[in-house]
Amino acid sequence: MDERYVLRQVKRVSGEEIDIVIENGKIAEITPAGEAHGGQEWEGSGAYVSSGWIDMHVHAFREFDPYGDEIDEIGVRQGVTTLVDAGSCGADRIGDLALDASQAKTNVLAFLNISRIGLLRIDELSNLEWIDKEKILQSIRTYGEIIVGLKARISKSVVGASGIEPLHIARSLSMETGLPLMVHIGSAPPDIREVMPLLQRKDIVTHYLNGKENNLFAADGQPLQVLTEAIERGVHLDVGHGTASFSFKVAEAAKRNGIGLNTISTDIYRVNRMKGPVFSMSNVLSKFLCLGYALDEIVAAVTSNAAEWLGRPELGRIQVGDPANLTLFTLQHKSAVLVDSEGEERMTDKVIHAKGVVIGEEFIKCEIRA
C-alpha cells in the first residue's frame, strides 16, 4: 500500500457515501464520496464500511482439538479485525496463545480460562485442583495486555461432579483481580437458575440464545426472571453461536420480548467453520438480518457495542487520527438457506458478505464461505 490510500465510494451503515483517506496507517481524512484524491485507490462501488468487526467469542489456539483454529483464518480473512479468544487457554498455555497472536495480522485479546489446562480437554472444571489461583494471578501479571476477563464454562459436560462450585471460585477470582467473567451456559446441572444470580454488572453470559432444555426462556418463549434480573444488573448478553448454542426459535422469542442485542459472536473453531453451522461471521450476521434486525443494530453488535465492553472505543469507530481498522462488506440480494445449531433452517433473500479489511497500511481480501 502507498503512503496515501483512498477508499473511494464506500458508505456507512446510515447510507452516507464517503471516501476515506489513509496515510501511514491512520485515517487522515473522511470526505464526501468522490472528493478525496491521491495515492493508491480502492473503488468501493457502494460497499459498506464499518469499523473493524470484533468477534467476542472464538477459539483461536490452533493446537487444541476440537476447539481450535488459525487466528487469521477466523480473523481478518472473515472480516474480523479483532477477535477475543474465549478461554481456550488457561495459565498453562496463555503464553503460547500470546506468542501466536504476536505473529498474526488479526488483533487478539483473550479471556483466561480459570482452569489452568484450558481446553486441553473438555471437562476442564471437573477437577477443582486444576484451578490454580497463583498461576492465574501470575498469568494476569505477565499477559495483562491481552487478558480482558476470566472464562468459566458452567455446564454439565465441563464441570461434572464439581457442580456450581467452579463458578463460586470464578466469582471470587473476579473480585480479587477486578476482571469480569465470561460464563458459558449449557446443559444442566447446574441449573440456569443457580448460575445467573451469580453474574454481576459487566459479566458476560455467552450462548444466551441456546436451545437446550436448560436455557433462559420458558416453554412459552417468555424470558426467565433470572434473565430479566441479570439484564437489570448490567450483565452483558453475547450470542456465541457455536456448534450447539444458537436456536432460531429462542432468538425469535428473545426478539418478540424485546431482549436486545449486545454482542453477536461466532464461537467459531476449525470444525464449525469448515462444516457449519457457523461457517463465518458473515453467515452469523446474516441470520440476525433474517430475524428482522436492522443492519445498524447488527453492525453495532460487532463494532461499537463490543468496543465499549472492551474499554477500547477506538476499535468501534471511524475517526480521523485513529489507526485504520476497517471492515468492508456488501449486502447481497440472493436466496440462501441458513441453519442454526438445532438443524432448523430459515430461507433468506439477503446476506451479509465480508469483502476485506484494512489494518494500518494493508488491505486484506476476505476468503470465506458466507
N, C-alpha and C positions, 0 to 999 in steps of 0.2 A: 504494500500500500504506500502511495506517495505521502509526503508530509501533510498535504491538504487533500481531503477526500470529501466528496459531496454525495450524500444520499438524496437523490432527486425524486420529486413527485411521490413522496410517501405520505401516509395520512395517519393521524391519531385516531384512536377509537371513537372520538367525538365526531369524526368525519373531516376535521380541519386538515387541509392538504399543506404540507410543508416541505422544505428542504432542510437537511441537517448537515452542517459543515463540521468535519472532524480534523483537527490539527494536532499532531504529536500525541495522538491517543486520547485527546479530550474534545468535548463538544465545544466548538468555538463560536458557532452561530446557529440560530434557528430562524429561518426566513419563510415568508410565504412561498408556496410552490413556484418554481421557475426563476426565482430571484438570486439564488446562490451561484457563484462562479468559481472556477479554478480547480486545478488538480484533477486527480482521477475521479470519475463519476460512476455511480451505480444508479441505473434507471429503475426506480421502484414501480413505475406504471400502476400506481394506485394501491400497492401493497400497504398493509397496516404496519405501523411501527409502535412498539411499546418499549418501556424499559425492559431489561433482560428478564426473562422468565425465571422464577425461583421455584424449585421443587423442594418442598419442606419434608418430604419423606421418601428416601431412596435407600438402596443398599448397594454401595459402590466400592466394597472391598473385594477385589477380584479373586482373592484366594479362597473365599468361602463358597461352599456349595450346599444347598441350592441358592442361598440368599447372598449373591454377589454379582458384580458386573464390572466392566471397564468404565472408569469415570467419564471419559469423553463420549463414549457410546450412549450413555444416558444423560449426558450433559449437553455440550454445545452442538452435537450432531442431531439433537432433538429440539433445538431452540432454547435450551435451558442454560443460562449463563452462570447461575448459582444453584448448587444442589446442597442439600443438608442430609448427610448420612444419618439414618435414624437408628443408631445403636448397633450397627454391625459389629463394632469393636468395643471391647471393654479395656481395662487397663493393660492387659497382656499385649494387645496389638494396636492400640491407638497410635503409637509411634509409626507403625508401618503404614497406616492409613494416611497420616500426615506426610510421610515421605512420598507416597503415591500422589497425593494432592499437589505437592510442590512441583511435580513433573507434568501436571495436566494443564490444559487450556481453560477448563472449567474451574470457576471459583468453588471451593469446597469448605463447608462448615460441618459440624458433627454434634450429635447427641452421644454422650458417653454411656454405654451400657453399664448398669450398676453391677452386672456380673463380670468379673474380670476376664472370663473366657469369651464373652460376646456370643456371636452366632457360630462359634466353632461347632456347637451342637444346638438343637432347637429346644432343649429343656434347660436352658442356661440358668434358670432361677429355681430349679428343683432341689439344689443343694445350697443351703444358705452359706456354707463355707466359701463358696465362690464369690460372695460379696465381701470384698476386702477394702475396708474403709481407707486404710493408709495408702493403698495403691491408687484408689480413686483420687484422693487428695493430691498425691504426687503427680498423677496424670494431668489434673487441672492446673497445677503449678507449671508443668512443663509445656503443655499443649493448649493453654488457655486461649491462645489466639484463634483457635478453630472450634473449641468446645462451647456450644451455646446452651447446653442443658444436659439433663440426665434422662436416660431411657429405661423404662421398666415395662416389660411385656407381661401383662397380667391376664393370662388366660390358661385354661386347664392344661394344655399340652406343654406349656412353658414352666409353670410353677409346680405342677404335680402335687405332692403332698404338702408343699410349703404354704399353699392356700394364699391368704391375703397378706401374710407376713412380709414378703418382699416389698409390697407397696408401703407398708408402715416404715420399713427400713429406708426406702427411697424417699419418703416424706422427710424423715429425719436428716438424711444426707442433703436434701434440697435446702432445708432450713439452715444447716451448718455452712453450706457452700454458697448460698444465695442464688443457686442455679434452679431454674424451673424444671418441671418434669414433663416429658412426653410419655403418656401412658397408652399402650396398646390394649384395646379391649377385644374380647372374642368369646369363645365358648366358656361356660361355667363348669365347675366353680373356679374362681369366686363369682358370686352373683353380682351383676352390674349395680345392684342397689347397695352393695358393700363398697364397690370401687369408687363410684362417682363422688360420694361425700368427702373423700379424702383429697380431692383435687381442689386447688386454690387458684386465685387470680393469676393469670398468665401461664398456668399449666396448660398443656395441650392434651386433649383426648383425640387420638387418631383412630381411624376406622369407624367413625360415628355413624356412618350410613351402611354398616354391615347388615346382612340379612339373616344372621344366626339367631337362634332362639333367645340368646342372652343379649338382645340388642336394646337400644334406647327408646323404642317405640312399642306401644301396646298393640294388641291384635287388631284393634280398630284404626290404627295409624296415628293415634294421639301420642305426643311425646310423654315419656315418663316424667314424673315430678322431679326425679333426681337429675334429669337433663335440664329442665327449665330452671331449677335452682342453681345448677352449675353455671348456666349462661348468665344468670343474675350476679353470680360471684365474679364473673370475668374469666371463666375457663374458655379457652380457645378451641374451636372445632376444626379439625383437619380431616380431609377425606381419606387419604391413604388407601386408594383403590385396591391395589394388590390382586393376588390370585383368588382370594376368598373373602374380600371385605368391602365390596360395593354392590348394593342392590338397587336396581331401578325403582322397585316398589317402595322401599324405605326412603329413597331420595325423593320420590314423588310425595310421600307422606310428609316429609320434612318441609318441602316447598308449600304444600297446602296449609301447613300450620305456621308458616312464617318463620321457620328456623333458617336464618340467613347464612350465606356463605362467609366463612372466614378465610380458610386457605384450601385450595384444591391441590392435592399431591397425588403422586402415582403409586408409591410403594413398589417401584419398578426394580427388577433384577433380571438376570440373563434369561431365565425360562419364560417369565410372563411378558418379557419384551419380544422374544422371538416367536412364542406360541400363543400369546394372548393370555387373558383377555385385556391386558393393559396396552401392549404394543408401543405406545408413545405418549408423551404429554399431549400432543395434538389430539390423539384419539380420546383421551380422558376429557379434555376440554370440550370436544365435540359432543360428548354425552350430556354435558350440562347445557350446551346450546340446544340440544334435542329436548331437554327437560323444560325449556322455556325461559331460561335465564337470559338476561340481556348481555350483549357482548361486553359492555363496560364492567358489569358485575363479575363476569368470568375472568377478564383480564386483570382486574383489581385483585382477585383471589390468588394470582400467581405473580403479582408485582407489588403494589403498594401495601396491601394487607400483610403480605409475608415480610416485606422490608420493615414495616412498622414493628411487627413482633420481634424481629431480629435486632431492632435498635439501630438499623443501618438505612436511614431514609434515602441516602444517595442511590441505593440499589433499586428503589421503586419510583424513580422519577427521570424525566429527560430535562436536563437543565444545563445552561451554559456554564462552563467551568468544571463540570464533573467529568471523570473518566468515562469514555464511551463504553456503554453497557446496554446494548440494544438487541431486541428480537424483531425480526421481520416475518410477517405471516400474512396469509390470504384467507379469505372466506370463500370456499369453493361451493358452487351450486351443483351438486351431483348426488345421486342416490347412493346410500351406503347402509349397511347393517351394522349396528353397534351392539355389543354383547357385554353384559355385566358379569359379575363373579358367580352368579347363580345359574348362568346359561340362558337367562332371559334376553330376548332380542327386542330392539327398537329400530324402526326404519326412520331414516332421516334424509332430507334433501339438501342439507348444508353441513359442511365440515370445515373445521379449522385446520390449516396446514402450515406448519413452520417452514419458512424458506431459507433463513440464515440468521446468523448473529454477527454483531460487531462487538469485539472486545478490544479495547485500546485501538491499535492501528491495524487490526486484522479482521477481514471479513471471512467467515467460515460458512460454507454452504451446508444446509441440513441434509442428512441422509437417513430418512425414517420411513417406517411403514405407518402411514397415518390412519 
